[in-house]
Amino acid sequence: MKRLVDNFEEYVCVFFFLLIFILMSMQVFTRYLFGITFAWNEEMARYTFVWLTFIGAAYARKQKAHIRIEIVYEIINKRLSKTGQQVLQIMKQVLTMGFLGQLIYFGYVLANRSWRFRSQAMQIPQFYLYISVVIGAALFLVRELEAIGQQVKTDISAMPGKE
């Protein structure tokens, strides 16, 4: 069970990627072999891609794979003391959590307002598309909190007098 929780985003991303691959392969196959296209198929692939994007952002956070401007990061870190680097890291994490909080809140507002709107082909509520923002941001926030906890553990164990 721990493995499932630890790797949840990875499993979901693999599932979504495979689903997109199957949907698009089916679309190509039916179009060129039978001359038939399915509108729901392409729409489902688009929705799945949106979900993949937001869940993938949380997975990228867990893997420390998000982009940053490396040269700026290196210049700033060289000029700061160890304490200054830790303060900068805390500020970055607080800003990230603030942004994620806003994303969760406004994503939830948007998702709730979208219940009455239906998708063109599948006729499902747009809510199922927009709630991906909330879930992805919430998972990202959980991974950010895990990273903070790990950093605190590392900082405490590196304190003088700790062995």
PyMOL commands that set and color helices and strands:
alter all, ss='L'
color gray80, all
select helices_A, chain A and resi 2-6+8-34+39-62+70-79+82-113+127-157
alter helices_A, ss='H'
color red, helices_A
deselect
rebuild
show_as cartoon
